[in-house]
Amino acid sequence: MCMDWTKRSTSHYKEFLIRKQIKIVAKYSEKASEKVEKVMREMKEGKLKSGSGKKVTSTKQTVAIGLSEARKAGAKVPKKKS
């Protein structure tokens, strides 16, 4: 990785620092994010069903399902609060 910032603009440097900071503080892994995105797509297409078999319409429930699937897959996700 090139650390010579003299040839780049300050906006590139700021973006680099923000990304670095986010990586350090990240609570969820990329795998978890991908799972949630996949489940969100399913919900928008109308294909996502809850455990009881009913169609999911709530985005909060969709995120919860995505995080649950990510946990089962072994992704880095914080523990449930309740």
Secondary structure, DSSP 8 states (H G I E B T S, - for coil): ----GGGS-HHHHHHHHHHHHHHHH--S-HHHHHHHHHHHHHHHHT--B-TTS-B---HHHHHHHHHHHHHHHT--------
